[in-house]
Amino acid sequence: MAEPKAPASKDASNGIDTRLVRKLADILADTGLTEIEVEQGDLKIRVAREVTVAPQQMTYAAAPVAPAPAPVAAAPAAAAPAAAPPAAESAPRGEAVKSPMVGTVYLQAQPGSPSFIKVGDTVSAGQTLLIIEAMKTMNPIPAPAAGVVLQILVEDGQPVEFGEPLVIVE
C-alpha cells in the first residue's frame, strides 16, 4: 500500500504550508494589519510587513506651515522698504496665541455650530478660542487674557504645528 503524499504546497524540507503563508499575507493586505502570527503545534509562523507612514504624515503636516505667505511678504519688503515699519507697528499690537501642540484646528465645537470666535469679538481670559484635535482628543485653546480678536490666522480643519500662531488678541 502506498503512503499518502504530502500536499503539493508544503515545502518538503521544513514542512511549511506555503498556502498558509500566502493566506496570512493576503489577510495582512486585506485588513491593513502590519503583523500576524500563527502557531500550530511546534510550528510558529509570523508574517509581517513594513509600513512607512511617518514620512508622508510629516510632509503633509509641514506643507501648510506657510510657504505661500512667505513669498508674498518677501516681495513687498524687497520692493518697498517702507512696508517693513507698518508690519513692525502691527506686530506689537495684540498677542499671538500659539499652538501648544501638533494637531488639527477646529473653529467650532462641531460641524454646523457657530464658531467660538470671529474677528472683532471681545473675549475674556480663559475663554475658548478654538480647539485642537491631537491623538483623538479635543483640546480647548483658551484666551491668555481679555481682549479683542484682531485676526484668526488659521482655517477650520487645518493642520497646525507646535508654536504656530493661531489667533491675534489685543
OpenMM code with the backbone's topology and positions (N, CA, C; nanometers):
from openmm import Vec3, app, unit

residues = "MET ALA GLU PRO LYS ALA PRO ALA SER LYS ASP ALA SER ASN GLY ILE ASP THR ARG LEU VAL ARG LYS LEU ALA ASP ILE LEU ALA ASP THR GLY LEU THR GLU ILE GLU VAL GLU GLN GLY ASP LEU LYS ILE ARG VAL ALA ARG GLU VAL THR VAL ALA PRO GLN GLN MET THR TYR ALA ALA ALA PRO VAL ALA PRO ALA PRO ALA PRO VAL ALA ALA ALA PRO ALA ALA ALA ALA PRO ALA ALA ALA PRO PRO ALA ALA GLU SER ALA PRO ARG GLY GLU ALA VAL LYS SER PRO MET VAL GLY THR VAL TYR LEU GLN ALA GLN PRO GLY SER PRO SER PHE ILE LYS VAL GLY ASP THR VAL SER ALA GLY GLN THR LEU LEU ILE ILE GLU ALA MET LYS THR MET ASN PRO ILE PRO ALA PRO ALA ALA GLY VAL VAL LEU GLN ILE LEU VAL GLU ASP GLY GLN PRO VAL GLU PHE GLY GLU PRO LEU VAL ILE VAL GLU".split()
positions = [
    Vec3(0.0829, -0.1169, 0.0000),
    Vec3(0.0000, 0.0000, 0.0000),
    Vec3(0.0881, 0.1242, 0.0000),
    Vec3(0.0564, 0.2227, -0.0804),
    Vec3(0.1375, 0.3441, -0.0923),
    Vec3(0.1018, 0.4415, 0.0193),
    Vec3(0.2054, 0.5131, 0.0647),
    Vec3(0.1809, 0.6148, 0.1688),
    Vec3(0.1197, 0.7377, 0.1038),
    Vec3(0.0323, 0.8082, 0.1786),
    Vec3(-0.0265, 0.9300, 0.1207),
    Vec3(0.0817, 1.0351, 0.1000),
    Vec3(0.0692, 1.1082, -0.0110),
    Vec3(0.1653, 1.2126, -0.0427),
    Vec3(0.1299, 1.3403, 0.0334),
    Vec3(0.2329, 1.4170, 0.0650),
    Vec3(0.2115, 1.5471, 0.1295),
    Vec3(0.1508, 1.6422, 0.0275),
    Vec3(0.0699, 1.7352, 0.0713),
    Vec3(0.0129, 1.8319, -0.0238),
    Vec3(0.1243, 1.9036, -0.0988),
    Vec3(0.0976, 1.9377, -0.2237),
    Vec3(0.1981, 1.9987, -0.3102),
    Vec3(0.2458, 2.1329, -0.2572),
    Vec3(0.1666, 2.1979, -0.1746),
    Vec3(0.2040, 2.3301, -0.1276),
    Vec3(0.2976, 2.3274, -0.0083),
    Vec3(0.3226, 2.2082, 0.0498),
    Vec3(0.4122, 2.2006, 0.1647),
    Vec3(0.5550, 2.1883, 0.1164),
    Vec3(0.6447, 2.2640, 0.1765),
    Vec3(0.7875, 2.2555, 0.1480),
    Vec3(0.8396, 2.1307, 0.2170),
    Vec3(0.8948, 2.0379, 0.1391),
    Vec3(0.9380, 1.9088, 0.1937),
    Vec3(1.0502, 1.9232, 0.2948),
    Vec3(1.1340, 2.0252, 0.2815),
    Vec3(1.2486, 2.0378, 0.3704),
    Vec3(1.2116, 2.0862, 0.5101),
    Vec3(1.1080, 2.1672, 0.5225),
    Vec3(1.0749, 2.2191, 0.6553),
    Vec3(0.9289, 2.2012, 0.6942),
    Vec3(0.8472, 2.1451, 0.6110),
    Vec3(0.7089, 2.1168, 0.6444),
    Vec3(0.6189, 2.2393, 0.6530),
    Vec3(0.6590, 2.3526, 0.5944),
    Vec3(0.5781, 2.4750, 0.5997),
    Vec3(0.4763, 2.4735, 0.4866),
    Vec3(0.3540, 2.4979, 0.5206),
    Vec3(0.2460, 2.5042, 0.4238),
    Vec3(0.2484, 2.6434, 0.3593),
    Vec3(0.2968, 2.6517, 0.2349),
    Vec3(0.3094, 2.7818, 0.1682),
    Vec3(0.1729, 2.8450, 0.1411),
    Vec3(0.0697, 2.7626, 0.1266),
    Vec3(-0.0652, 2.8183, 0.1105),
    Vec3(-0.1057, 2.8965, 0.2342),
    Vec3(-0.0689, 2.8461, 0.3529),
    Vec3(-0.0993, 2.9145, 0.4781),
    Vec3(-0.0260, 3.0479, 0.4844),
    Vec3(0.1001, 3.0487, 0.4453),
    Vec3(0.1793, 3.1725, 0.4469),
    Vec3(0.1176, 3.2751, 0.3511),
    Vec3(0.0814, 3.2299, 0.2313),
    Vec3(0.0188, 3.3207, 0.1341),
    Vec3(-0.1156, 3.3730, 0.1860),
    Vec3(-0.1914, 3.2856, 0.2497),
    Vec3(-0.3208, 3.3255, 0.3051),
    Vec3(-0.3011, 3.4312, 0.4147),
    Vec3(-0.1994, 3.4118, 0.5001),
    Vec3(-0.1698, 3.5099, 0.6050),
    Vec3(-0.1278, 3.6438, 0.5443),
    Vec3(-0.0486, 3.6388, 0.4390),
    Vec3(-0.0063, 3.7614, 0.3704),
    Vec3(-0.1275, 3.8332, 0.3107),
    Vec3(-0.2203, 3.7569, 0.2542),
    Vec3(-0.3428, 3.8168, 0.1999),
    Vec3(-0.4250, 3.8830, 0.3103),
    Vec3(-0.4316, 3.8195, 0.4264),
    Vec3(-0.5061, 3.8768, 0.5397),
    Vec3(-0.4428, 4.0107, 0.5793),
    Vec3(-0.3091, 4.0162, 0.5829),
    Vec3(-0.2407, 4.1423, 0.6145),
    Vec3(-0.2807, 4.2512, 0.5159),
    Vec3(-0.2772, 4.2176, 0.3881),
    Vec3(-0.3092, 4.3157, 0.2847),
    Vec3(-0.4551, 4.3603, 0.2935),
    Vec3(-0.5457, 4.2672, 0.3158),
    Vec3(-0.6889, 4.2989, 0.3187),
    Vec3(-0.7294, 4.3803, 0.4412),
    Vec3(-0.6674, 4.3535, 0.5554),
    Vec3(-0.7099, 4.4177, 0.6795),
    Vec3(-0.6282, 4.5394, 0.7172),
    Vec3(-0.5122, 4.5581, 0.6541),
    Vec3(-0.4269, 4.6704, 0.6898),
    Vec3(-0.3411, 4.6433, 0.8119),
    Vec3(-0.3424, 4.5204, 0.8615),
    Vec3(-0.2572, 4.4852, 0.9744),
    Vec3(-0.1114, 4.4888, 0.9303),
    Vec3(-0.0204, 4.5048, 1.0261),
    Vec3(0.1214, 4.5048, 0.9922),
    Vec3(0.1895, 4.3738, 1.0290),
    Vec3(0.1235, 4.2917, 1.1106),
    Vec3(0.1860, 4.1678, 1.1556),
    Vec3(0.0782, 4.0682, 1.1955),
    Vec3(0.1053, 3.9405, 1.1671),
    Vec3(0.0148, 3.8337, 1.2094),
    Vec3(0.1005, 3.7116, 1.2427),
    Vec3(0.0626, 3.6386, 1.3471),
    Vec3(0.1398, 3.5228, 1.3913),
    Vec3(0.0434, 3.4069, 1.4159),
    Vec3(0.0829, 3.2880, 1.3687),
    Vec3(0.0012, 3.1678, 1.3856),
    Vec3(0.0907, 3.0587, 1.4419),
    Vec3(0.0353, 2.9820, 1.5351),
    Vec3(0.1108, 2.8727, 1.5956),
    Vec3(0.0267, 2.7465, 1.5850),
    Vec3(0.0884, 2.6419, 1.5290),
    Vec3(0.0237, 2.5118, 1.5172),
    Vec3(0.1212, 2.4077, 1.5683),
    Vec3(0.1005, 2.3602, 1.6890),
    Vec3(0.1922, 2.2628, 1.7478),
    Vec3(0.3291, 2.3251, 1.7678),
    Vec3(0.4309, 2.2634, 1.7109),
    Vec3(0.5665, 2.3152, 1.7214),
    Vec3(0.5964, 2.4207, 1.6150),
    Vec3(0.5110, 2.4334, 1.5158),
    Vec3(0.5336, 2.5267, 1.4059),
    Vec3(0.4756, 2.6638, 1.4405),
    Vec3(0.5574, 2.7651, 1.4272),
    Vec3(0.5148, 2.9019, 1.4554),
    Vec3(0.5498, 2.9857, 1.3333),
    Vec3(0.4476, 3.0534, 1.2734),
    Vec3(0.4688, 3.1346, 1.1537),
    Vec3(0.4307, 3.2784, 1.1859),
    Vec3(0.5230, 3.3701, 1.1571),
    Vec3(0.4984, 3.5135, 1.1772),
    Vec3(0.5190, 3.5815, 1.0430),
    Vec3(0.4167, 3.6534, 0.9970),
    Vec3(0.4246, 3.7272, 0.8724),
    Vec3(0.4079, 3.8741, 0.9084),
    Vec3(0.5009, 3.9556, 0.8639),
    Vec3(0.4962, 4.0993, 0.8947),
    Vec3(0.5307, 4.1782, 0.7701),
    Vec3(0.4820, 4.2997, 0.7667),
    Vec3(0.5179, 4.3897, 0.6572),
    Vec3(0.5596, 4.5221, 0.7171),
    Vec3(0.6484, 4.5901, 0.6478),
    Vec3(0.6973, 4.7182, 0.6955),
    Vec3(0.6070, 4.8283, 0.6427),
    Vec3(0.5685, 4.9188, 0.7301),
    Vec3(0.4830, 5.0299, 0.6916),
    Vec3(0.5612, 5.1581, 0.7133),
    Vec3(0.5683, 5.2415, 0.6109),
    Vec3(0.6385, 5.3689, 0.6215),
    Vec3(0.5385, 5.4818, 0.6047),
    Vec3(0.4664, 5.5121, 0.7114),
    Vec3(0.3643, 5.6160, 0.7091),
    Vec3(0.4192, 5.7489, 0.7579),
    Vec3(0.5123, 5.7473, 0.8514),
    Vec3(0.5609, 5.8696, 0.9141),
    Vec3(0.6107, 5.9736, 0.8150),
    Vec3(0.6917, 5.9403, 0.7130),
    Vec3(0.7378, 6.0448, 0.6213),
    Vec3(0.6230, 6.1136, 0.5492),
    Vec3(0.5186, 6.0397, 0.5131),
    Vec3(0.4055, 6.1025, 0.4463),
    Vec3(0.3340, 6.1974, 0.5406),
    Vec3(0.3171, 6.1602, 0.6672),
    Vec3(0.2494, 6.2467, 0.7621),
    Vec3(0.3296, 6.3732, 0.7856),
    Vec3(0.4624, 6.3599, 0.7973),
    Vec3(0.5447, 6.4773, 0.8203),
    Vec3(0.5362, 6.5708, 0.7007),
    Vec3(0.5353, 6.5186, 0.5804),
    Vec3(0.5247, 6.6016, 0.4620),
    Vec3(0.3904, 6.6721, 0.4598),
    Vec3(0.2840, 6.6023, 0.4938),
    Vec3(0.1501, 6.6611, 0.4945),
    Vec3(0.1388, 6.7706, 0.5986),
    Vec3(0.1929, 6.7479, 0.7166),
    Vec3(0.1839, 6.8466, 0.8229),
    Vec3(0.2738, 6.9659, 0.7954),
    Vec3(0.3865, 6.9448, 0.7300),
    Vec3(0.4797, 7.0542, 0.7069),
    Vec3(0.4357, 7.1428, 0.5907),
    Vec3(0.3619, 7.0897, 0.4944),
    Vec3(0.3256, 7.1655, 0.3768),
    Vec3(0.2448, 7.2912, 0.4073),
    Vec3(0.1406, 7.2876, 0.4927),
    Vec3(0.0612, 7.4077, 0.5127),
    Vec3(0.1208, 7.5080, 0.6106),
    Vec3(0.2440, 7.4889, 0.6568),
    Vec3(0.3001, 7.5753, 0.7599),
    Vec3(0.3027, 7.7207, 0.7176),
    Vec3(0.3294, 7.7536, 0.5937),
    Vec3(0.3206, 7.8899, 0.5421),
    Vec3(0.4165, 7.9166, 0.4285),
    Vec3(0.4332, 7.8262, 0.3344),
    Vec3(0.5205, 7.8602, 0.2237),
    Vec3(0.4600, 7.9676, 0.1338),
    Vec3(0.3267, 7.9748, 0.1228),
    Vec3(0.2641, 8.0744, 0.0368),
    Vec3(0.2763, 8.2158, 0.0936),
    Vec3(0.2453, 8.2413, 0.2220),
    Vec3(0.2574, 8.3773, 0.2722),
    Vec3(0.4007, 8.4293, 0.2730),
    Vec3(0.5013, 8.3433, 0.2868),
    Vec3(0.6395, 8.3897, 0.2927),
    Vec3(0.6796, 8.4651, 0.1653),
    Vec3(0.6545, 8.4132, 0.0428),
    Vec3(0.6909, 8.4896, -0.0757),
    Vec3(0.6118, 8.6192, -0.0877),
    Vec3(0.4850, 8.6190, -0.0476),
    Vec3(0.4043, 8.7405, -0.0552),
    Vec3(0.4625, 8.8469, 0.0363),
    Vec3(0.5042, 8.8087, 0.1572),
    Vec3(0.5620, 8.9042, 0.2499),
    Vec3(0.7008, 8.9470, 0.2034),
    Vec3(0.7774, 8.8575, 0.1417),
    Vec3(0.9121, 8.8896, 0.0979),
    Vec3(0.9115, 8.9836, -0.0222),
    Vec3(0.8176, 8.9663, -0.1135),
    Vec3(0.8138, 9.0509, -0.2320),
    Vec3(0.7880, 9.1971, -0.1981),
    Vec3(0.6852, 9.2329, -0.1178),
    Vec3(0.6648, 9.3733, -0.0845),
    Vec3(0.7815, 9.4313, -0.0038),
    Vec3(0.8428, 9.3534, 0.0813),
    Vec3(0.9546, 9.4034, 0.1611),
    Vec3(1.0729, 9.4358, 0.0710),
    Vec3(1.0959, 9.3546, -0.0316),
    Vec3(1.2055, 9.3805, -0.1234),
    Vec3(1.1732, 9.4974, -0.2155),
    Vec3(1.0480, 9.5105, -0.2565),
    Vec3(1.0087, 9.6155, -0.3484),
    Vec3(1.0015, 9.7510, -0.2794),
    Vec3(0.9493, 9.7545, -0.1579),
    Vec3(0.9328, 9.8810, -0.0872),
    Vec3(0.9757, 9.8647, 0.0574),
    Vec3(1.0942, 9.9125, 0.0941),
    Vec3(1.1391, 9.9005, 0.2328),
    Vec3(1.0471, 9.9717, 0.3305),
    Vec3(0.9664, 10.0652, 0.2866),
    Vec3(0.8747, 10.1366, 0.3748),
    Vec3(0.7655, 10.0440, 0.4283),
    Vec3(0.7441, 9.9279, 0.3636),
    Vec3(0.6415, 9.8346, 0.4089),
    Vec3(0.6809, 9.7678, 0.5393),
    Vec3(0.8079, 9.7623, 0.5720),
    Vec3(0.8530, 9.6972, 0.6948),
    Vec3(0.8069, 9.7682, 0.8218),
    Vec3(0.8147, 9.9004, 0.8329),
    Vec3(0.7700, 9.9648, 0.9570),
    Vec3(0.6232, 9.9415, 0.9913),
    Vec3(0.5254, 9.9470, 0.8958),
    Vec3(0.3879, 9.9165, 0.9355),
    Vec3(0.3738, 9.7748, 0.9894),
    Vec3(0.4455, 9.6786, 0.9303),
    Vec3(0.4403, 9.5417, 0.9812),
    Vec3(0.4978, 9.5377, 1.1216),
    Vec3(0.6036, 9.6120, 1.1446),
    Vec3(0.6646, 9.6172, 1.2775),
    Vec3(0.5692, 9.6838, 1.3765),
    Vec3(0.4957, 9.7856, 1.3309),
    Vec3(0.3999, 9.8528, 1.4188),
    Vec3(0.2839, 9.7608, 1.4538),
    Vec3(0.2385, 9.6792, 1.3559),
    Vec3(0.1244, 9.5926, 1.3824),
    Vec3(0.1630, 9.4709, 1.4657),
    Vec3(0.2911, 9.4326, 1.4628),
    Vec3(0.3341, 9.3162, 1.5398),
    Vec3(0.3126, 9.3355, 1.6898),
    Vec3(0.3539, 9.4504, 1.7502),
    Vec3(0.3314, 9.4667, 1.8935),
    Vec3(0.1837, 9.4783, 1.9282),
    Vec3(0.1020, 9.5165, 1.8328),
    Vec3(-0.0408, 9.5337, 1.8586),
    Vec3(-0.1053, 9.3968, 1.8694),
    Vec3(-0.1368, 9.3560, 1.9889),
    Vec3(-0.2001, 9.2274, 2.0113),
    Vec3(-0.1005, 9.1195, 2.0474),
    Vec3(-0.1524, 9.0107, 2.0998),
    Vec3(-0.0701, 8.8972, 2.1418),
    Vec3(-0.1093, 8.7762, 2.0589),
    Vec3(-0.0090, 8.7107, 2.0038),
    Vec3(-0.0342, 8.5905, 1.9244),
    Vec3(-0.0574, 8.4725, 2.0180),
    Vec3(-0.1680, 8.4060, 2.0002),
    Vec3(-0.1953, 8.2817, 2.0734),
    Vec3(-0.1386, 8.1714, 1.9856),
    Vec3(-0.0387, 8.1004, 2.0387),
    Vec3(0.0312, 7.9990, 1.9599),
    Vec3(-0.0181, 7.8587, 1.9957),
    Vec3(-0.0039, 7.7691, 1.9002),
    Vec3(-0.0460, 7.6308, 1.9200),
    Vec3(0.0455, 7.5617, 2.0203),
    Vec3(-0.0116, 7.5016, 2.1241),
    Vec3(0.0699, 7.4303, 2.2214),
    Vec3(0.1031, 7.2875, 2.1785),
    Vec3(0.0554, 7.2464, 2.0596),
    Vec3(0.0742, 7.1082, 2.0154),
    Vec3(0.0554, 7.0969, 1.8656),
    Vec3(0.0916, 6.9828, 1.8134),
    Vec3(0.0662, 6.9492, 1.6737),
    Vec3(-0.0718, 6.8856, 1.6671),
    Vec3(-0.1520, 6.9245, 1.5702),
    Vec3(-0.2848, 6.8660, 1.5577),
    Vec3(-0.3641, 6.9320, 1.4474),
    Vec3(-0.4954, 6.9176, 1.4558),
    Vec3(-0.5875, 6.9775, 1.3601),
    Vec3(-0.6733, 7.0772, 1.4340),
    Vec3(-0.6814, 7.1994, 1.3815),
    Vec3(-0.7549, 7.3060, 1.4491),
    Vec3(-0.9001, 7.3088, 1.4007),
    Vec3(-0.9903, 7.3331, 1.4946),
    Vec3(-1.1322, 7.3494, 1.4626),
    Vec3(-1.1809, 7.4785, 1.5259),
    Vec3(-1.2550, 7.5562, 1.4482),
    Vec3(-1.3022, 7.6859, 1.4948),
    Vec3(-1.4372, 7.6798, 1.5650),
    Vec3(-1.5035, 7.5635, 1.5608),
    Vec3(-1.6314, 7.5469, 1.6293),
    Vec3(-1.6342, 7.4108, 1.6974),
    Vec3(-1.7271, 7.3950, 1.7903),
    Vec3(-1.7339, 7.2717, 1.8701),
    Vec3(-1.7688, 7.1501, 1.7850),
    Vec3(-1.8554, 7.1688, 1.6871),
    Vec3(-1.8928, 7.0598, 1.5974),
    Vec3(-1.9383, 7.1197, 1.4655),
    Vec3(-1.9318, 7.0428, 1.3570),
    Vec3(-1.9716, 7.0969, 1.2269),
    Vec3(-2.1131, 7.1525, 1.2310),
    Vec3(-2.1292, 7.2704, 1.1720),
    Vec3(-2.2604, 7.3326, 1.1670),
    Vec3(-2.2902, 7.4249, 1.2841),
    Vec3(-2.2151, 7.4144, 1.3918),
    Vec3(-2.2396, 7.5030, 1.5060),
    Vec3(-2.1630, 7.6337, 1.4850),
    Vec3(-2.2004, 7.7400, 1.5573),
    Vec3(-2.1311, 7.8682, 1.5392),
    Vec3(-1.9851, 7.8606, 1.5859),
    Vec3(-1.9012, 7.9429, 1.5255),
    Vec3(-1.7595, 7.9485, 1.5637),
    Vec3(-1.7454, 8.0000, 1.7058),
    Vec3(-1.6370, 7.9562, 1.7721),
    Vec3(-1.6089, 8.0044, 1.9073),
    Vec3(-1.5882, 8.1562, 1.9065),
    Vec3(-1.5153, 8.2055, 1.8062),
    Vec3(-1.4845, 8.3477, 1.7957),
    Vec3(-1.4889, 8.3920, 1.6511),
    Vec3(-1.4974, 8.5226, 1.6307),
    Vec3(-1.4783, 8.5817, 1.4987),
    Vec3(-1.4047, 8.7135, 1.5179),
    Vec3(-1.3464, 8.7656, 1.4125),
    Vec3(-1.2695, 8.8896, 1.4210),
    Vec3(-1.3603, 8.9999, 1.4747),
    Vec3(-1.3094, 9.0735, 1.5733),
    Vec3(-1.3855, 9.1821, 1.6347),
    Vec3(-1.4526, 9.1432, 1.7650),
    Vec3(-1.4619, 9.0148, 1.7952),
    Vec3(-1.5235, 8.9692, 1.9205),
    Vec3(-1.4377, 9.0107, 2.0400),
    Vec3(-1.5045, 9.0425, 2.1493),
    Vec3(-1.4366, 9.0660, 2.2762),
    Vec3(-1.4364, 8.9340, 2.3522),
    Vec3(-1.3176, 8.8939, 2.3975),
    Vec3(-1.3049, 8.7674, 2.4697),
    Vec3(-1.2530, 8.7944, 2.6098),
    Vec3(-1.2862, 8.7030, 2.6998),
    Vec3(-1.2362, 8.7138, 2.8370),
    Vec3(-1.1236, 8.6133, 2.8573),
    Vec3(-1.0415, 8.6371, 2.9578),
    Vec3(-0.9302, 8.5467, 2.9867),
    Vec3(-0.9849, 8.4076, 3.0151),
    Vec3(-0.9273, 8.3066, 2.9502),
    Vec3(-0.9702, 8.1693, 2.9706),
    Vec3(-1.0809, 8.1233, 2.8781),
    Vec3(-1.1411, 8.2143, 2.8036),
    Vec3(-1.2480, 8.1772, 2.7104),
    Vec3(-1.1885, 8.0928, 2.5974),
    Vec3(-1.2601, 7.9896, 2.5541),
    Vec3(-1.2125, 7.9029, 2.4463),
    Vec3(-1.2153, 7.9790, 2.3145),
    Vec3(-1.0985, 7.9833, 2.2495),
    Vec3(-1.0868, 8.0498, 2.1202),
    Vec3(-1.1101, 7.9515, 2.0059),
    Vec3(-1.0589, 7.8296, 2.0230),
    Vec3(-1.0712, 7.7231, 1.9238),
    Vec3(-1.0304, 7.5936, 1.9916),
    Vec3(-1.0372, 7.4847, 1.9181),
    Vec3(-0.9924, 7.3566, 1.9742),
    Vec3(-0.8930, 7.2933, 1.8776),
    Vec3(-0.8013, 7.2155, 1.9346),
    Vec3(-0.7059, 7.1414, 1.8532),
    Vec3(-0.7237, 6.9939, 1.8855),
    Vec3(-0.7476, 6.9165, 1.7806),
    Vec3(-0.7578, 6.7711, 1.7970),
    Vec3(-0.6180, 6.7126, 1.7816),
    Vec3(-0.5757, 6.6425, 1.8850),
    Vec3(-0.4466, 6.5747, 1.8818),
    Vec3(-0.4663, 6.4369, 1.9426),
    Vec3(-0.4318, 6.3345, 1.8691),
    Vec3(-0.4456, 6.1960, 1.9144),
    Vec3(-0.5898, 6.1664, 1.9594),
    Vec3(-0.6827, 6.2108, 1.8788),
    Vec3(-0.8266, 6.1874, 1.9004),
    Vec3(-0.8783, 6.2501, 2.0289),
    Vec3(-0.8075, 6.3525, 2.0786),
    Vec3(-0.8519, 6.4259, 2.1965),
    Vec3(-0.8726, 6.5714, 2.1559),
    Vec3(-0.9871, 6.6277, 2.1941),
    Vec3(-1.0163, 6.7676, 2.1645),
    Vec3(-0.9618, 6.8534, 2.2788),
    Vec3(-0.8700, 6.9440, 2.2459),
    Vec3(-0.8044, 7.0288, 2.3448),
    Vec3(-0.8469, 7.1734, 2.3248),
    Vec3(-0.9217, 7.2321, 2.4204),
    Vec3(-0.9610, 7.3720, 2.4058),
    Vec3(-0.8386, 7.4629, 2.4224),
    Vec3(-0.8305, 7.5651, 2.3396),
    Vec3(-0.7225, 7.6632, 2.3478),
    Vec3(-0.7841, 7.7918, 2.4032),
    Vec3(-0.7467, 7.8286, 2.5272),
    Vec3(-0.8082, 7.9442, 2.5916),
    Vec3(-0.7378, 8.0752, 2.5552),
    Vec3(-0.8109, 8.1852, 2.5717),
    Vec3(-0.7531, 8.3186, 2.5557),
    Vec3(-0.6600, 8.3443, 2.6737),
    Vec3(-0.5384, 8.3912, 2.6487),
    Vec3(-0.4447, 8.4149, 2.7583),
    Vec3(-0.4854, 8.5349, 2.8445),
    Vec3(-0.5599, 8.6287, 2.7848),
    Vec3(-0.6040, 8.7481, 2.8571),
    Vec3(-0.7287, 8.8016, 2.7880),
    Vec3(-0.7975, 8.8912, 2.8555),
    Vec3(-0.9150, 8.9551, 2.7960),
    Vec3(-0.8691, 9.0473, 2.6838),
    Vec3(-0.9517, 9.0616, 2.5817),
    Vec3(-0.9171, 9.1494, 2.4716),
    Vec3(-1.0111, 9.1333, 2.3541),
    Vec3(-0.9677, 9.1876, 2.2413),
    Vec3(-1.0459, 9.1837, 2.1186),
    Vec3(-0.9710, 9.0970, 2.0173),
    Vec3(-1.0442, 9.0127, 1.9468),
    Vec3(-0.9846, 8.9274, 1.8442),
    Vec3(-0.9543, 9.0146, 1.7227),
    Vec3(-0.8244, 9.0274, 1.6901),
    Vec3(-0.7832, 9.1084, 1.5754),
    Vec3(-0.7743, 9.0249, 1.4480),
    Vec3(-0.7213, 8.9026, 1.4617),
    Vec3(-0.7047, 8.8162, 1.3455),
    Vec3(-0.7201, 8.6714, 1.3854),
    Vec3(-0.7750, 8.5926, 1.2936),
    Vec3(-0.7748, 8.4471, 1.3064),
    Vec3(-0.6860, 8.3984, 1.1929),
    Vec3(-0.5727, 8.3397, 1.2292),
    Vec3(-0.4684, 8.3071, 1.1321),
    Vec3(-0.4798, 8.1670, 1.0729),
    Vec3(-0.5777, 8.0880, 1.1164),
    Vec3(-0.5934, 7.9509, 1.0692),
    Vec3(-0.7338, 7.9301, 1.0160),
    Vec3(-0.7490, 7.8247, 0.9384),
    Vec3(-0.8802, 7.7884, 0.8860),
    Vec3(-0.9287, 7.6617, 0.9542),
    Vec3(-1.0580, 7.6411, 0.9553),
    Vec3(-1.1174, 7.5229, 1.0166),
    Vec3(-1.0660, 7.3971, 0.9471),
    Vec3(-1.0210, 7.2989, 1.0271),
    Vec3(-0.9728, 7.1726, 0.9739),
    Vec3(-0.8279, 7.1746, 0.9284),
    Vec3(-0.7587, 7.2853, 0.9507),
    Vec3(-0.6196, 7.2988, 0.9067),
    Vec3(-0.5254, 7.2297, 1.0036),
    Vec3(-0.4254, 7.1558, 0.9535),
    Vec3(-0.3235, 7.1006, 1.0436),
    Vec3(-0.2341, 7.2132, 1.0936),
    Vec3(-0.1947, 7.2064, 1.2207),
    Vec3(-0.1078, 7.3085, 1.2791),
    Vec3(0.0115, 7.2434, 1.3466),
    Vec3(0.1191, 7.3187, 1.3561),
    Vec3(0.2429, 7.2741, 1.4187),
    Vec3(0.2548, 7.3368, 1.5572),
    Vec3(0.3413, 7.2814, 1.6401),
    Vec3(0.3701, 7.3380, 1.7709),
    Vec3(0.4294, 7.4776, 1.7513),
    Vec3(0.3776, 7.5749, 1.8263),
    Vec3(0.4293, 7.7113, 1.8223),
    Vec3(0.3755, 7.7958, 1.7092),
    Vec3(0.2914, 7.7401, 1.6232),
    Vec3(0.2356, 7.8158, 1.5121),
    Vec3(0.1322, 7.9158, 1.5644),
    Vec3(0.1393, 8.0434, 1.5221),
    Vec3(0.0392, 8.1423, 1.5652),
    Vec3(-0.0995, 8.1048, 1.5121),
    Vec3(-0.1987, 8.1145, 1.6006),
    Vec3(-0.3350, 8.0760, 1.5646),
    Vec3(-0.4276, 8.1968, 1.5569),
    Vec3(-0.4207, 8.2816, 1.6600),
    Vec3(-0.5114, 8.3958, 1.6741),
    Vec3(-0.4319, 8.5123, 1.7309),
    Vec3(-0.4671, 8.6357, 1.6911),
    Vec3(-0.4091, 8.7567, 1.7499),
    Vec3(-0.5176, 8.8218, 1.8332),
    Vec3(-0.4880, 8.8396, 1.9631),
    Vec3(-0.5829, 8.9028, 2.0556),
    Vec3(-0.5155, 9.0274, 2.1121),
    Vec3(-0.5873, 9.1393, 2.1091),
    Vec3(-0.5341, 9.2655, 2.1643),
    Vec3(-0.5940, 9.2906, 2.3016),
] * unit.nanometer
topology = app.Topology()
chain = topology.addChain("A")
for resn in residues:
    res = topology.addResidue(resn, chain)
    for name in ("N", "CA", "C"):
        topology.addAtom(name, app.Element.getBySymbol(name[0]), res)
